[in-house]
Amino acid sequence: MAEARWLTDDEQRTWRSFLIASRLLFDRLEKELKQNSNLSFATYEILARLSESPGRSMRMADLAAACVFDRSRLSHAIDRLVRSGWVRRVPSTSDARGQLAELTDEGARQVRESAPGHVELVRSLLFDRLSREQQESLREVSTVLATGVLDPARLDRMGWPAATPRPDPPSARG
């Protein structure tokens, strides 16, 4: 059995910094969404992904991949969203076994109401604290980390942001 490759002191500090920062960030985002919109982060992500999709719908398998959920977790979450009236399940017209999750008008309203506060918090906790160069570095590091876990082709099928960059908003252009 090979000997463990223990972290150096610098690596340990880097790991702990990453772990603490990511936990604090997601805990704060979760708390804000629950407090202001009565949504979990997972629920918001599902609703937001559907709101951005053509026809406000996605195949369940694609939605699970995009949200990095296993299919069972997504199915339970969709069941809750169906009961709330925010999502409906629709049979796939292209695959008899497949199902689509489709955002309802009420679900779209929920996203519209919760998105501004959520995006403002993301901006203030992350983007306002980082220079343009640091944002690019964070994106590059995140890409390296994600591709160490999943192959790039699968990340691309998930809608990985690094594979589909968005243009800068008009206010950020020079």
NORTA-V739231 format. One record per helix or strand. SS is the DSSP state (h for helix, s for strand). FROM is the first residue (numbers start at 0). TO is the last residue. Records with the same first field share a line. If there is no record, write none. Layout:
BEGIN
SS->FROM-TO, FROM-TO
END
This chain:
BEGIN
h->8-36, 40-51, 53-55, 59-66, 70-83, 104-124, 126-128, 131-148, 151-156, 160-162, 169-171
s->56-58, 86-90, 98-102
END
